[in-house]
Amino acid sequence: MPRERLRGAVARSEELRRWGYELLCGLDEVGRGALAGPVAAGAVVLRAPLPLMDLDDSKLLSPRQRERLAPQIRALAAASAVGYAQAREIDRLGIVEATALAMRRALAALGLRPDHLVLDAFPLAGVDLPQIARDKGDRLFQEIAAASVIAKVERDALMERIGASYPAYGWQSNKGYGAPGHLQAIERYGLSPWHRRTFCRGVALPLEEA
């Protein structure tokens, strides 16, 4: 995170702590636009700013940077967790509610109750906690950036593991998104149990699945 932006991110969190909110929890999702695999939500609770000068929105970091940062975040955080909503839940609920479900599962897995939530873009309904949601929040709060990193690292590792059982789709590299090779594999082999059928309606399928 550039130094000026990092100072701003720390200042925003410190202002909330001055209001009496000690345990700030960042929430962020990854995998929302993928054609296959779950949507994942990270939750990271911090008592104080992290001394990680290169922590940033996970989309702005390289895989190597994310892999290095994730264990440091987990070691320094008061608590951290990742929650999932699976492909069938996404098909049944829609991606908006499925993402909220993954976030609520991440919160439930923390093992402690935070004082305040900070989120990227949208507030989380059905949670009895004060919260702030900001557009591009993963570039405005360390807590959200940290949540995005652990969610991205854990979901990528999951897609690589399940990709070993479905090598034709190339999930080790595309992580379930609509890369050309993934789309070509769907056209040739059809959909796996991990695909979101509501996301694949516009993709050409073999005749037996069409």
SELOKE-133969 format. One record per residue (C-alpha): residue in one letter; chain; x, y, z. Coordinates in steps of 0.02 Angstrom, whole numbers, plus 50000, padded with zeros to 5 digits. Example, Ala and Ser with C-alpha at 12.3 -4.5 7.8 and 13.67 -1.06 7.14 Angstrom:
<"A"; "A"; <50615; 49775; 50390>> <"S"; "A"; <50684; 49947; 50357>> 
This chain:
<"M"; "A"; <50000; 50000; 50000>> <"P"; "A"; <50079; 50168; 49952>> <"R"; "A"; <50140; 50259; 50107>> <"E"; "A"; <50014; 50402; 50095>> <"R"; "A"; <49868; 50283; 50073>> <"L"; "A"; <49932; 50174; 50215>> <"R"; "A"; <49935; 50324; 50332>> <"G"; "A"; <49755; 50363; 50283>> <"A"; "A"; <49701; 50182; 50312>> <"V"; "A"; <49780; 50180; 50485>> <"A"; "A"; <49704; 50350; 50528>> <"R"; "A"; <49528; 50291; 50483>> <"S"; "A"; <49542; 50139; 50596>> <"E"; "A"; <49620; 50238; 50737>> <"E"; "A"; <49476; 50361; 50731>> <"L"; "A"; <49354; 50217; 50758>> <"R"; "A"; <49459; 50158; 50905>> <"R"; "A"; <49452; 50331; 50982>> <"W"; "A"; <49263; 50311; 50978>> <"G"; "A"; <49284; 50157; 51088>> <"Y"; "A"; <49285; 50018; 50957>> <"E"; "A"; <49436; 49912; 51002>> <"L"; "A"; <49408; 49756; 50896>> <"L"; "A"; <49386; 49810; 50715>> <"C"; "A"; <49337; 49674; 50592>> <"G"; "A"; <49368; 49691; 50406>> <"L"; "A"; <49260; 49588; 50288>> <"D"; "A"; <49288; 49560; 50103>> <"E"; "A"; <49241; 49433; 49970>> <"V"; "A"; <49333; 49349; 49828>> <"G"; "A"; <49270; 49238; 49687>> <"R"; "A"; <49109; 49333; 49661>> <"G"; "A"; <49122; 49332; 49470>> <"A"; "A"; <49193; 49157; 49445>> <"L"; "A"; <49099; 49026; 49344>> <"A"; "A"; <49152; 48885; 49460>> <"G"; "A"; <49192; 48860; 49643>> <"P"; "A"; <49126; 48948; 49798>> <"V"; "A"; <49123; 49130; 49841>> <"A"; "A"; <49238; 49159; 49990>> <"A"; "A"; <49233; 49293; 50124>> <"G"; "A"; <49378; 49339; 50235>> <"A"; "A"; <49357; 49412; 50409>> <"V"; "A"; <49506; 49488; 50502>> <"V"; "A"; <49497; 49569; 50674>> <"L"; "A"; <49634; 49692; 50723>> <"R"; "A"; <49667; 49775; 50890>> <"A"; "A"; <49800; 49889; 50816>> <"P"; "A"; <49874; 49934; 50646>> <"L"; "A"; <49975; 49799; 50560>> <"P"; "A"; <50160; 49837; 50531>> <"L"; "A"; <50147; 49771; 50352>> <"M"; "A"; <50199; 49910; 50235>> <"D"; "A"; <50152; 49816; 50075>> <"L"; "A"; <49980; 49758; 50130>> <"D"; "A"; <49851; 49812; 50001>> <"D"; "A"; <49694; 49761; 49909>> <"S"; "A"; <49728; 49581; 49858>> <"K"; "A"; <49692; 49623; 49675>> <"L"; "A"; <49842; 49740; 49675>> <"L"; "A"; <49962; 49609; 49744>> <"S"; "A"; <50053; 49468; 49656>> <"P"; "A"; <50021; 49287; 49708>> <"R"; "A"; <50192; 49283; 49790>> <"Q"; "A"; <50154; 49439; 49891>> <"R"; "A"; <49986; 49370; 49948>> <"E"; "A"; <50063; 49203; 49998>> <"R"; "A"; <50193; 49294; 50102>> <"L"; "A"; <50070; 49413; 50184>> <"A"; "A"; <49931; 49289; 50228>> <"P"; "A"; <50023; 49197; 50370>> <"Q"; "A"; <50087; 49362; 50439>> <"I"; "A"; <49910; 49431; 50444>> <"R"; "A"; <49845; 49276; 50533>> <"A"; "A"; <49987; 49283; 50659>> <"L"; "A"; <49962; 49466; 50701>> <"A"; "A"; <49771; 49474; 50698>> <"A"; "A"; <49665; 49453; 50852>> <"A"; "A"; <49562; 49330; 50749>> <"S"; "A"; <49538; 49281; 50567>> <"A"; "A"; <49427; 49163; 50469>> <"V"; "A"; <49364; 49124; 50294>> <"G"; "A"; <49184; 49075; 50257>> <"Y"; "A"; <49112; 49001; 50098>> <"A"; "A"; <48950; 48989; 50002>> <"Q"; "A"; <48954; 48845; 49879>> <"A"; "A"; <48903; 48842; 49696>> <"R"; "A"; <48732; 48764; 49731>> <"E"; "A"; <48697; 48896; 49863>> <"I"; "A"; <48745; 49032; 49739>> <"D"; "A"; <48626; 48957; 49610>> <"R"; "A"; <48486; 48948; 49739>> <"L"; "A"; <48510; 49113; 49829>> <"G"; "A"; <48592; 49224; 49699>> <"I"; "A"; <48766; 49294; 49717>> <"V"; "A"; <48719; 49442; 49828>> <"E"; "A"; <48637; 49338; 49964>> <"A"; "A"; <48766; 49199; 49945>> <"T"; "A"; <48906; 49324; 49974>> <"A"; "A"; <48818; 49387; 50130>> <"L"; "A"; <48800; 49206; 50189>> <"A"; "A"; <48988; 49178; 50166>> <"M"; "A"; <49023; 49335; 50267>> <"R"; "A"; <48908; 49281; 50408>> <"R"; "A"; <48994; 49111; 50410>> <"A"; "A"; <49164; 49195; 50420>> <"L"; "A"; <49105; 49302; 50567>> <"A"; "A"; <49036; 49149; 50656>> <"A"; "A"; <49204; 49059; 50636>> <"L"; "A"; <49307; 49198; 50716>> <"G"; "A"; <49290; 49136; 50894>> <"L"; "A"; <49265; 49312; 50962>> <"R"; "A"; <49141; 49452; 50938>> <"P"; "A"; <49211; 49608; 50856>> <"D"; "A"; <49157; 49783; 50908>> <"H"; "A"; <49136; 49857; 50735>> <"L"; "A"; <49134; 49798; 50553>> <"V"; "A"; <49216; 49883; 50405>> <"L"; "A"; <49167; 49820; 50232>> <"D"; "A"; <49202; 49847; 50050>> <"A"; "A"; <49057; 49930; 49957>> <"F"; "A"; <48902; 49858; 50043>> <"P"; "A"; <48843; 49839; 50224>> <"L"; "A"; <48801; 49667; 50291>> <"A"; "A"; <48618; 49643; 50335>> <"G"; "A"; <48562; 49536; 50480>> <"V"; "A"; <48713; 49569; 50591>> <"D"; "A"; <48689; 49662; 50755>> <"L"; "A"; <48853; 49759; 50749>> <"P"; "A"; <48895; 49938; 50701>> <"Q"; "A"; <48972; 49944; 50528>> <"I"; "A"; <49042; 50056; 50393>> <"A"; "A"; <49044; 50010; 50208>> <"R"; "A"; <49149; 50108; 50085>> <"D"; "A"; <49175; 50091; 49897>> <"K"; "A"; <49351; 50021; 49867>> <"G"; "A"; <49359; 49993; 50054>> <"D"; "A"; <49501; 49867; 50031>> <"R"; "A"; <49609; 50017; 49985>> <"L"; "A"; <49545; 50124; 50129>> <"F"; "A"; <49555; 50009; 50282>> <"Q"; "A"; <49694; 49888; 50329>> <"E"; "A"; <49564; 49771; 50404>> <"I"; "A"; <49475; 49751; 50238>> <"A"; "A"; <49637; 49732; 50140>> <"A"; "A"; <49692; 49596; 50261>> <"A"; "A"; <49525; 49506; 50242>> <"S"; "A"; <49539; 49512; 50053>> <"V"; "A"; <49714; 49435; 50059>> <"I"; "A"; <49672; 49287; 50170>> <"A"; "A"; <49512; 49251; 50072>> <"K"; "A"; <49603; 49257; 49906>> <"V"; "A"; <49745; 49145; 49964>> <"E"; "A"; <49628; 49016; 50040>> <"R"; "A"; <49507; 49013; 49893>> <"D"; "A"; <49649; 48999; 49766>> <"A"; "A"; <49720; 48851; 49862>> <"L"; "A"; <49548; 48769; 49865>> <"M"; "A"; <49526; 48791; 49677>> <"E"; "A"; <49697; 48713; 49647>> <"R"; "A"; <49651; 48563; 49755>> <"I"; "A"; <49484; 48530; 49672>> <"G"; "A"; <49562; 48569; 49504>> <"A"; "A"; <49671; 48415; 49524>> <"S"; "A"; <49511; 48311; 49506>> <"Y"; "A"; <49450; 48414; 49356>> <"P"; "A"; <49611; 48454; 49262>> <"A"; "A"; <49525; 48492; 49096>> <"Y"; "A"; <49457; 48658; 49163>> <"G"; "A"; <49627; 48731; 49211>> <"W"; "A"; <49572; 48791; 49382>> <"Q"; "A"; <49751; 48789; 49445>> <"S"; "A"; <49781; 48942; 49337>> <"N"; "A"; <49610; 49024; 49308>> <"K"; "A"; <49537; 48987; 49481>> <"G"; "A"; <49364; 48959; 49405>> <"Y"; "A"; <49349; 49123; 49310>> <"G"; "A"; <49296; 49130; 49127>> <"A"; "A"; <49467; 49118; 49046>> <"P"; "A"; <49468; 49057; 48864>> <"G"; "A"; <49534; 48886; 48910>> <"H"; "A"; <49401; 48864; 49043>> <"L"; "A"; <49262; 48913; 48922>> <"Q"; "A"; <49330; 48793; 48790>> <"A"; "A"; <49332; 48652; 48918>> <"I"; "A"; <49151; 48686; 48964>> <"E"; "A"; <49103; 48679; 48780>> <"R"; "A"; <49191; 48512; 48763>> <"Y"; "A"; <49157; 48425; 48929>> <"G"; "A"; <49006; 48515; 49000>> <"L"; "A"; <48984; 48570; 49181>> <"S"; "A"; <49060; 48493; 49335>> <"P"; "A"; <48975; 48485; 49506>> <"W"; "A"; <49078; 48638; 49554>> <"H"; "A"; <49007; 48749; 49417>> <"R"; "A"; <48879; 48884; 49452>> <"R"; "A"; <48744; 48840; 49328>> <"T"; "A"; <48662; 49011; 49337>> <"F"; "A"; <48829; 49090; 49288>> <"C"; "A"; <48855; 48973; 49140>> <"R"; "A"; <48689; 48999; 49048>> <"G"; "A"; <48771; 49096; 48908>> <"V"; "A"; <48913; 48972; 48883>> <"A"; "A"; <48899; 48845; 48742>> <"L"; "A"; <48877; 48668; 48811>> <"P"; "A"; <48890; 48494; 48735>> <"L"; "A"; <48726; 48438; 48657>> <"E"; "A"; <48690; 48317; 48799>> <"E"; "A"; <48693; 48461; 48927>> <"A"; "A"; <48619; 48599; 48820>> 
